[in-house]
């Protein structure tokens, strides 16, 4: 037993990130307090909903908030990790939706169970799933180790300076364009690739007009010097973006 918990039971780490706390604060506009004063009570309220969701499904929950992340260790059941986690998160999100309408959460989920010697490993896997998943799919989703398996394969490559040099020479102009002009070109390209080049489906997913999408795709080709009709160029762009996602955001 440790701090009231039986750490010999199987646990799984789930890490949550509140995507829009500042905009939510502006919407609520509490009287006579600053965002910094409001934050601690907001986090406590979120933690309370997490604990209540654990009680509802009759599972122990350990929860803390560190470095803008909600770190949860949830007691699970052998061979039913994902079922338990999804049931738990369904209840967490339902409670948060009722208590804080408009709050958007992203989640990273470790798949292996954590015992007394493996809490750290479970935490690291959940953190990687969250960090990579947010870059790959954007905010508001649940990401697991399976969702990010290809990124784990590429992780050693992302630490190689020569490889990162190739990545930057290939997509640096896309990144700069997005940073300085808000062009959303990287997200557009990843969505286009995920939809296997289907223009209509990509436009619907991005919520943009077909002509806007075509303009962005031409801009991507212009900035990278690569053709989206060339399978090798498309593969290189996809690979470079995945490596960039890993190598540039592991905070």
PETAZI-V225283 format. One record per backbone hydrogen bond with DSSP energy under -1.0 kcal/mol. CO is the residue of the C=O (numbers start at 1). NH is the residue of the N-H. Records with the same first field share a line. If there is no record, write none. Layout:
# PETAZI-V225283
CO=NH, NH
This chain:
# PETAZI-V225283
2=5
5=2, 7
6=9
10=76
11=114
12=74
13=110
14=72
15=108
16=70
17=106
20=24
21=25
22=26
23=27
24=28
25=29
34=38
35=39
38=42
39=43
40=44
41=45
42=46
43=47
44=48
45=49
46=50
47=51
48=52
49=53
50=54
51=55
52=56
53=57
54=59
55=58
60=75
62=73
64=71
66=69
69=66
70=16
71=64
72=14
73=62
74=12
77=80
80=84
81=85
82=86
83=87
84=88
85=89
86=90
87=91
88=92
89=93
90=94
91=95
92=96
93=97
94=98
95=99
96=100
100=103
104=19
106=17
107=143
108=15
114=11
115=118
118=122
119=123
120=124
121=125
122=126
123=127
124=128
125=129
126=130
127=131
128=132
129=133
130=134
131=135
132=136
133=137
134=138
141=107
143=109
144=148
146=149
148=152
149=153
150=154
154=158
156=159
157=160
160=164
161=165
162=166
163=167
164=168
165=169
166=170
167=171
168=172
171=175
172=176
173=177
174=178
175=179
176=180
177=181
178=182
184=188
185=189
186=190
187=191
188=192
189=193
190=194
191=195
192=197
193=196
195=198
198=202
199=203
200=204
201=205
202=206
203=208
209=213
210=214
211=215
212=216
213=217
214=218
215=219
216=220
217=221
218=222
219=223
220=224
221=225
227=230
230=234
231=235
232=236
233=237
234=238
235=239
236=240
237=241
238=242
239=243
240=244
241=245
242=246
243=247
244=248
